[in-house]
């Protein structure tokens, strides 16, 4: 049990020490979009901002100014989800249709509710979600591949619309 926590802590430290500081030395990723067929974006080439909760986000494409969804609105979102090793575990792009849910009432993981409330309509972001805002200690064993307990998650998220 202790070895697992130690390994998780070491992986997190490696991520924070190597990926996040490296972003300052690398050029920004193009803002003009991202091709979902290419797989997970190179995190070291993105300029992440961090929220007080530890959520990391980087803009790939801006949205419509001042058009952020209020809590309780129905949002339409396209996304691909990845583990830190680059393996994709879910994608609305692969299914050919975005998902819809009500923002801010816990229908999705907390990291999604937080990130989408900050996004503007039409924006596309990469979000890195710490375990506390994702699946936490329980993980998500039904995902393919399974999401292990205390895993960081990376999503490319596009806020298509909201009502």
N, C-alpha and C positions, 0 to 999 in steps of 0.2 A: 504494500500500500504506500509506504513511504517512498519507495523507488519511483512509483508512478507520479507522485506529486513533485518529486525532484526532477524527473524527466520533463514534466509539463512546465515547471518553472524555468528549466534550462532552455527549452524550446521558445518560450515567451521572451526570455532575455535575449536569446540569439536573434529573434525577430526584431525586437526593439533596438538592439545594439547595431545590427547590420543593415536592416532595411530602412528604418525610419531616418537615422542620421544621414544615410547615403543619399537620400532624396535631395538634399541641399546641394550636392555636388553634381548631380545629373540634370540634363535638360528636362524641361517640362514635357509631359506627354502631349500629343496633339489634342487640341480642343475640338477638332472637327468631327469627332465621333470615334467609334471603336467597332471593329468587325468581330462579331460574336464567334465566328468560325475560327478565329485565331486562338481561342482558349483564354485562360486567365491573363489579364494584363500584367506586365512586369511591375511589381510593386515598388521596386527601387527607382523607377523612372517617374513616379508620380509625386506630386507635392501634397501630402496629406495635411489636413487640419484636424485638430483633436478637440472634441467637446469635453465638458467637465465630467461626463460619465465614462470617458475613455474611448468612445466611438471615434474611428478615424474615417475621414472622407476626402475624396479628391474628385474634382469636377473633370469630366471628359467633354461634356457639352453643356453650355448654359441653357437656361430656359427662358420663359417669358417673364420679364421683370415684374415683380410684385404680384405674382400669381401663385402663391403658396397655398396648399390645401389646409383648411382649418380642421381642428379636431372634430371627429364625427362625420367628416365627408367621406363619400365613397370614392376610392382611388382606383385607377386602372394602371397596372404596373407590368412592365416586361423586365425579366431578370435572368441571370445565370448565377448559380451559387457554387463556390469552390472551397475545398480544403486548402490549407496553406501549402501543401505539396503540389497544388495545381490540378488535382482531380476534381472534375465537375460532379456534383451530387444532385443537382436539380436545375431545370431551365424551362421557363415559359417559352423562350425562343424555339427550343427543340420541339415543343408541343404545337407551335404555330399560333398561339393565342395568349394574350396577356391575362393576368389574374385581376380580380376585383375583390376589395374588402373595405371595411369601414376603418378609417384611420383613428388610432388612439384608444381603442377599446380592448386591446389585447388579442385580436384575432391572428396576429403574427408575432414573431419574436420582438422584444423590446427595441432592439437595434434598428429594426425596420421602421417601427412607429416613430422613433426619434429622427432617423435620417429623412424619411419622406416628409415629415412636418417642416423640414428645413429646405426641401427642394422646391424648385419652381417648375411649373407645368412645362413639359418638353425637355427637361434637363436629364442628363445621363451621368451618373456618378459611379465611382468604385467606392464601396464602403467595406471597411475591415471592422468586424464586430468582435469585441472581446467576449469570453465565455459568459460573463455575467449578464450580457445583453442578448445572448444567443440561447443555446440549449443548456448552458451551465453544467452542473455536476451530473445531470442525467444523460446528456448526449442525445443522439437521435439514432438508435440502432436500426430503425426501419429505412433510413436513407440508403441510397446505393451510390457510392460506398457509404458505410455507416459513419455517422459523426460521433467521434469518441467524446467521452466526458471532458469538460474543460477545454474544448477546442475553439480556437479562433476561426472565424468564417470570413470569406471574402465574397462579396457580391458585386456584380455589375447590375445597376438598377436604373431603369428609365421610367420616369413619371410621365406616362402617356396622357392622362387626363384625370380630372376629379370633378365631382358634382356635389 
